[in-house]
């Protein structure tokens, strides 16, 4: 393409598209791939991609669904009735919450579609989305794509990475149109308390904003930590939505199955946007998801035990190295403070993770990818076999020695 043609094309790109932030996960993939291409033996602990396989009964359900003529056609816009009924049943059994399949549920191709669609349904250019920092990067990216304003409230280690919502200036709540929460949290492993959700609901009603809880890691809490839905909170159905995902609970990230649940009036707007902008959730995935959600959830509990063991391998293995792992309540990651010798200011987490990839052949995510409060931290994925985690820990200990 000539310089003149390139200039013409660049003038055609929308300001919104040109101003979007980069995808830190794609950038992490590129860093690891470059190291491998250079001949380095890399243990990649930067990804949140499940390393196992779905339960056999879920695989069998998908295979059976692929042969069902009733599922060859386009699915219903808002979801297959059997899938929506299964989600409603899951909420009833696991969280003692009543969710109406017809008005309070929407099937999506993964929770990422839910994030984008909810933001598009609520946010006009200039409207404010508030998230807790550290945060999952898509919250910021999807806000930018909608032309919204993204603001954050900090959460730090001293409070177990849970925010003090009552300490937030009322002016921010007055500006807010949407508050995004995420528990169990990516990247910190924090788990919500009933008090946190109750405070959020109270503030949402007082100041007039919607709560969106990203519940992608439901059921993957550690030990006696209870899996807590925001919709269990009294009054939450008046102001809240919640995202669910099959990806992590059943190790089917590539299948892309999820849902949005909650307030019927807001969900009506979300459905309207979804019908115009998103690919409908696959009928066979919905059918397999219905079987998965209708099960006794024992396979999810087994996964939680496995991930807790992996977390302990990493936490205990890195103890005393200066690269200390913060306690986690659940999820798929360990969140560790960068050693002091790499500094704590801007660039410290990137300096450390670049150094670690070069010196130890271990790829991690810099904490700065998850917001300003993530600077000085690094995220370690637990989605590798235990033997790989032991080896990664040994390499890190060696180079930090």
ABEGO torsion letter per residue (X at the ends): XBAAAAAAAAAABBAAAAABBBBAAAAAAAAAAAAAAAGBBBBBAABABBABBBBAAAAAAAAAAAABAAAABBBBAAEBAAAAAAAAAAAAAAAGBBBBAAAABBBBBEAAAAAAAAAAAABBBGBBBBBBOBBBAAAAAAAAAAGBBBBBBBBBAAAGGBBBAAABBAAAAAABABBBBBOBBOAAGBBBBAAAAAAAAAAAAAAGBBBBBBAAABGABBEABBBBBAAABBGAAAABBBBBBAAAAAGAAAAGBBBBBEBAAAAAAAAAAAAAABBBBBAAAAAAAAAAAABAGAAAAAAAAAAAAAAAAAAAAABGAGBBBBBBAEEABBBBBBBAAAEABBGAAAAAAAAAAAAAGBBBBBAAAAEAAABGBBBBBABBBAAAAAAAAAAAAAAAX
